[in-house]
Amino acid sequence: LFSMAKTLPPIGVVKADAYGHGLAPVAGMLVQAGCRTLAVGSMDEGVLLRKVLSGNGSENVTIIPLLGVLSPRDAASAVAPNPVPVVNSADSAGFVSQAWTGTSPLPVAVKVETGMSRFGVREYEREQFIAALRSFANLRPDLLLSHLAAADDPAKDGTVTAQVERFMAAYAAFREFWPDITVSLANSAGFLAWRLYPSDAAGGEESVDMGGRRLSKKKTIMAWLLIVQPCQ
């Protein structure tokens, strides 16, 4: 994944206690392997991960809570150096704006809903959300993110295509006001099956490779064997 991601390394997702495998050991292994961005579910998980990483030379790791800021309490945690504030509604951005008292605009991530049916700014909300975000002068959108729902299912290739199109439409709308905003869309299946990764093109060209197609050649994937279950 690191080699396929080219200039932007992958985000290691360790939500729900690293899917039951243990937050501390899994996060530590990912950081040791070179991962510098980790994603969790809630803001509380982000605060816990910050404590887990503190004191072991991993303070420079960026933490992204995917559920985003859902309350003023979350916002109070989000304005610390980590986790990154993820906003997914005008109310969410307002909570962070009220909590941030710094002199420079606070970088925030914006989550958009493209077909996962989870938290995120939906297409019909986008114009109103952008207007609200522009009114918060102490915030600066730094990252636009979403998530592919079915990139690992060949029967749902149309779903992936539709999600990419929605994401690129959102990206174009946000770039109009924040031209330097970066993006994150592809999960592991997006990298491996669709070749959806940030391109190396410079000079303001699109940051998402829209020429992705499902790979025709077989790929060999090496992974740790975690559990064996008997078949009934």
Disulfide bonds with the S-S distance in Angstrom:
none
